[in-house]
Amino acid sequence: MYKIGFHQFGLNKPTINSWFGGMYRSLFKALEDLGCHVSYTDDEPEKDIDILVLPMGGGQDKSSMKAMMKYDGPVILNIGAAGYWFREGLLNRWKERILFLYGTDLSEHSFRMAQMVGLPYHNMAFGSNPEIMRPLNLPKLYDAVFVGNADSGVGRHRYTKLLLEELQDRNILFVGSGWEKYGFPFQTIAWGELLNIIYNLSNICLNISNDEQKDADSIPRMDANNRLFDLAMAGCFQISNAPQLVRHYFDDSEVVAIDSPKEWVSAIRYYLDNPEETHSFRMAAHKRALVDHDWKNRAKNFICEIEIQLIRRKEIPVKIPGWKKALRLRDCFI
C-alpha cells in the first residue's frame, strides 16, 4: 500500500491540536489499518513517501508550495470551499504535480471550479471514531449542550439568543469561547473522551452551523461540521439548524434539522417535554454513523481516489517548461 505523508496541518499548535488532533489521528489510524504507512510532520516533508498531502488557504500557501519544491512526487491538496479559497493561476501552474484536491465542501461550486483547471475534486466529509465517540449509560445532567465557539462565522446568535430567552427554565450549557456574553465562562474541551462524556450527559445536543456552512443557494458552500457525525456516533439526540446540509448524510428519522430559529427553539422545547420520542432518533443515527460515517469509511474512499488518480497521472506530460518552473518558484514567496 502507499506511504502517505501529511505535512503542516498545524498540529504543533496546542489549540489546533486540541480541536482537530484527535480527528487527524483517527484518520491516520484508519489509513494504517487499511495497509498504508502514514507519517506527519510540521518540519521538512519526508523524502521516503509515495504521496505528500498539504493544506492550502489560511495563510499556508507559501509553506505548502515550498514543501512541493522540496518533494518531487505526487501531491494531494486539502482546500477549503472554493467560494473562499481558489487560486486558479497557482493550481494551473502546479497541476501536473497534483493528484487531486479534497475538502469537506459538498457544494457543486467546488467541483466546478476544480474541473475548470483540469483537476479532480474529492469531497471528504469529517468522520467519527466509534472507539472514542460512543453511547454511554450516564444520567442526564443537562437539558441541552452546545460545544463550539460563539464567534466562528456568522449566524449562530440568531439561534442561541432566542434559545436562552425562551428556555430560561432549562439547564443549558454552552462550551467554547465567546459565550461569556451569555454568562458562560470561557472553557474549551479537546476532541476525545471528555467531549464524548459531555455529549452523553445531555438530553439534547445542539448542532449550530454557521450561515456560510449550510446554505448553497446564497453562498457556494455546503460544509458539514464534525459535530454532525460525532453526535450520531455517540448515540446522542441532536437538533441541527442546517436541514439542507444534514439531509445529504442523515434522513429525518435520524437527525432533526430545522432552519427557522423560532421553529428550531420550539423543537428543542418539544423534545425536552417528550424525551421518550428521542430514543428512535438516537438509535437510527448511531446505526447510520457506524455504517457510513466512521473514519475507516472515509479512509477507504480516500485510497480509492488515490488509485484512480494515479492512473490518470500517467497520462499527464512530465516535461515542464522553464517559465512555469520560474512561476512555481515565485509562488513560494508571494
C-alpha positions in Angstrom: 0.0 0.0 0.0 1.0 3.7 0.0 3.4 5.7 2.2 1.4 8.9 2.7 3.0 12.0 4.4 0.7 14.7 5.9 2.6 18.0 6.3 1.9 21.2 8.2 -1.7 20.8 9.2 -1.0 22.9 12.3 -1.0 20.1 14.9 2.1 21.5 16.5 -0.1 24.4 17.8 -1.9 23.5 21.1 -5.3 24.9 20.1 -5.4 23.3 16.7 -4.2 20.0 18.1 -6.8 20.2 20.8 -9.7 20.7 18.4 -8.5 18.6 15.4 -5.6 16.4 16.5 -7.8 13.5 17.7 -9.7 13.5 14.4 -6.5 13.5 12.3 -5.1 10.7 14.4 -8.3 8.8 13.8 -7.9 9.2 10.1 -4.2 8.2 10.2 -5.0 5.1 12.1 -7.8 4.2 9.7 -5.4 4.5 6.8 -2.8 2.4 8.6 -5.5 -0.2 9.4 -6.0 -0.5 5.6 -2.3 -1.1 5.0 -0.9 2.4 4.4 2.1 3.8 6.2 1.2 7.3 7.5 3.6 10.0 8.7 3.0 13.5 9.9 5.5 16.4 10.2 5.5 20.1 10.7 9.1 20.4 9.6 10.7 19.2 6.4 8.5 16.9 4.3 9.8 13.3 4.4 11.5 12.0 1.3 10.7 8.4 1.7 6.9 8.7 0.9 4.8 8.0 -2.1 2.4 10.9 -1.7 2.5 14.2 0.1 -0.7 15.8 1.5 -0.6 19.5 2.0 -3.1 22.2 3.2 -4.0 25.3 1.2 -5.6 28.5 2.3 -5.5 30.1 5.8 -2.1 31.6 5.1 -0.5 28.2 4.4 0.0 28.6 0.6 3.7 29.6 0.6 4.8 27.0 3.1 2.9 24.3 1.2 4.5 25.4 -2.1 7.9 25.3 -0.6 7.3 21.8 0.6 6.2 20.9 -3.0 9.5 22.3 -4.3 11.5 20.0 -1.9 9.4 16.9 -2.7 9.2 15.8 -6.3 6.4 13.2 -6.0 2.7 13.4 -6.4 0.8 15.8 -4.1 -2.8 16.0 -2.8 -4.1 19.4 -1.7 -6.6 19.9 1.1 -8.6 23.0 0.3 -11.4 24.9 1.8 -14.6 25.7 -0.1 -13.8 27.1 -3.5 -16.1 30.1 -2.7 -13.5 31.2 -0.2 -10.2 29.8 -1.5 -9.4 29.1 -5.1 -6.2 30.4 -6.8 -6.7 29.4 -10.4 -3.3 30.5 -11.6 -1.4 28.7 -8.9 -3.3 25.5 -9.4 -2.8 25.7 -13.2 1.0 26.1 -12.6 1.2 23.1 -10.4 -1.5 20.8 -11.7 1.0 18.3 -13.2 2.1 17.6 -9.6 -1.4 17.4 -8.1 -3.2 14.1 -7.9 -6.4 15.8 -6.7 -8.0 18.4 -4.4 -10.1 17.4 -1.5 -12.1 19.1 1.2 -15.3 19.0 3.3 -17.3 21.3 1.0 -20.1 19.4 -0.8 -21.4 22.2 -3.0 -21.3 21.9 -6.7 -19.2 25.1 -6.8 -16.0 23.4 -5.6 -16.4 20.6 -8.1 -17.0 23.0 -11.0 -14.0 25.2 -10.1 -11.7 22.2 -9.8 -12.9 21.0 -13.2 -12.2 24.4 -14.7 -8.5 23.9 -14.0 -8.5 20.3 -15.0 -8.2 18.8 -11.5 -10.4 16.3 -9.7 -12.1 17.4 -6.5 -12.8 14.7 -3.9 -15.4 15.5 -1.2 -14.3 14.0 2.1 -16.6 15.0 4.9 -15.5 14.6 8.5 -15.9 11.2 10.0 -16.1 9.9 13.6 -14.3 7.3 15.6 -16.6 4.7 17.3 -13.8 3.8 19.8 -13.9 7.4 21.1 -17.4 8.7 20.3 -19.8 6.1 21.7 -23.0 5.8 23.7 -22.6 5.9 27.5 -25.1 4.9 30.1 -24.9 8.2 32.0 -27.5 10.2 33.9 -28.6 13.3 32.1 -27.2 16.4 33.9 -28.2 19.0 31.2 -31.2 19.7 29.1 -29.2 20.9 26.1 -25.5 21.3 25.4 -23.6 23.1 22.6 -19.8 22.7 22.2 -18.3 25.3 19.8 -17.1 28.8 19.5 -19.7 31.6 19.6 -18.0 33.8 17.0 -16.9 31.2 14.5 -18.5 32.5 11.4 -21.9 34.3 11.4 -25.5 33.4 12.2 -25.3 31.4 15.4 -26.5 34.1 17.6 -29.9 34.2 15.9 -30.5 30.8 17.4 -28.7 30.9 20.7 -30.1 34.3 21.8 -33.7 33.1 21.2 -32.9 29.8 22.8 -31.7 31.4 26.0 -34.5 33.9 26.1 -37.3 31.3 25.7 -35.8 28.4 27.7 -34.6 30.2 30.8 -36.3 27.5 32.9 -33.9 24.8 31.4 -30.4 23.7 32.3 -28.4 24.7 29.2 -24.6 24.5 28.8 -22.5 26.3 26.2 -18.8 25.3 26.0 -16.3 27.4 24.0 -15.1 30.9 23.5 -17.4 33.9 23.2 -20.3 32.7 25.3 -19.2 34.9 28.2 -21.8 37.5 27.0 -24.5 35.0 28.0 -23.0 34.2 31.4 -21.0 31.1 30.5 -17.3 31.1 31.4 -14.6 30.6 28.8 -13.7 27.0 28.6 -12.6 24.6 25.9 -12.7 20.8 25.6 -10.3 18.8 23.4 -11.8 16.4 20.9 -11.8 13.0 22.7 -13.1 11.0 25.6 -14.1 14.0 27.8 -16.1 15.6 24.9 -17.9 12.3 24.4 -18.9 12.3 28.1 -20.2 15.9 27.9 -22.3 14.9 24.9 -23.7 11.9 26.7 -24.7 13.9 29.8 -27.2 15.9 27.8 -30.8 15.2 26.8 -30.3 17.2 23.6 -27.1 18.1 21.8 -27.3 21.2 19.7 -25.6 21.4 16.4 -25.5 25.0 15.2 -23.9 25.5 11.8 -22.7 29.0 10.7 -24.6 30.6 7.8 -21.7 30.2 5.4 -21.5 26.4 6.1 -25.1 25.5 5.3 -26.8 27.4 2.5 -25.6 26.6 -1.0 -28.4 28.8 -2.5 -26.9 32.0 -1.3 -23.3 31.0 -0.6 -21.4 28.4 -2.6 -20.6 26.1 0.4 -22.1 23.0 2.0 -19.7 22.2 4.8 -20.8 19.7 7.5 -19.1 20.2 10.8 -17.6 17.2 12.7 -20.4 17.5 15.4 -22.9 16.1 12.9 -21.0 12.8 12.8 -19.6 12.7 16.3 -23.0 13.2 18.0 -24.6 10.5 15.8 -21.7 8.1 16.6 -22.0 8.9 20.3 -25.7 7.9 20.2 -26.9 11.3 21.1 -30.1 13.0 20.1 -29.2 16.2 18.1 -31.1 19.1 16.7 -29.4 20.9 13.8 -30.2 24.2 12.2 -28.9 23.1 8.7 -31.5 20.8 7.0 -30.2 21.4 3.5 -26.8 20.1 4.6 -27.8 17.4 7.1 -30.0 15.6 4.6 -27.0 14.7 2.5 -25.9 12.5 5.4 -28.8 11.7 7.6 -32.6 11.4 7.0 -35.4 12.9 9.1 -35.8 9.8 11.2 -32.1 10.1 12.3 -31.4 13.8 12.9 -33.9 16.6 13.5 -32.9 19.6 11.3 -34.8 22.9 11.2 -33.6 26.2 9.7 -36.1 28.7 11.2 -34.7 29.9 14.6 -38.2 30.1 16.1 -39.1 26.6 15.0 -35.7 25.3 16.0 -36.2 26.5 19.6 -39.8 25.2 19.6 -38.5 21.8 18.6 -36.0 21.8 21.4 -38.7 22.5 23.9 -41.0 19.9 22.4 -38.4 17.1 22.7 -37.4 18.2 26.2 -41.1 17.8 27.1 -41.3 14.5 25.3 -38.0 12.7 25.8 -39.4 9.3 25.0 -39.6 10.4 21.4 -35.8 10.9 21.1 -34.9 7.2 21.5 -35.6 6.2 17.9 -33.5 9.1 16.6 -30.6 8.1 18.8 -30.6 4.5 17.6 -31.1 5.3 14.0 -28.4 8.0 13.8 -25.9 5.8 15.6 -26.6 2.9 13.2 -26.1 5.1 10.2 -22.9 6.6 11.6 -21.4 3.2 12.2 -22.2 2.1 8.6 -21.5 5.3 6.6 -19.6 7.9 8.7 -16.6 6.4 10.5 -13.1 7.3 9.6 -12.5 3.9 8.1 -15.2 4.7 5.5 -13.5 8.0 4.8 -10.1 6.3 4.5 -11.3 3.7 2.1 -12.7 6.4 -0.2 -9.5 8.4 0.1 -7.4 5.4 -1.0 -9.8 4.7 -3.9 -9.4 8.2 -5.1 -5.6 7.9 -4.9 -5.7 4.8 -7.0 -7.9 6.3 -9.7 -5.9 9.5 -9.9 -2.5 7.7 -10.1 -3.8 6.1 -13.3 -4.8 9.5 -14.6 -1.5 11.0 -13.7 0.4 8.5 -16.1 -1.3 10.3 -19.0 -0.1 13.8 -17.9 3.0 15.1 -19.7 6.1 15.1 -17.5 8.1 17.8 -19.2 7.6 21.3 -17.6 8.6 24.4 -19.5 11.1 26.7 -17.8 8.7 29.6 -17.5 6.3 27.5 -15.4 9.2 26.4 -13.2 10.1 30.0 -12.6 6.5 30.9 -11.7 6.3 28.0 -9.3 9.4 29.3 -7.5 7.7 32.7 -7.2 4.6 31.0 -5.6 6.9 30.0 -2.7 7.5 33.6 -1.8 4.4 35.6 -2.9 
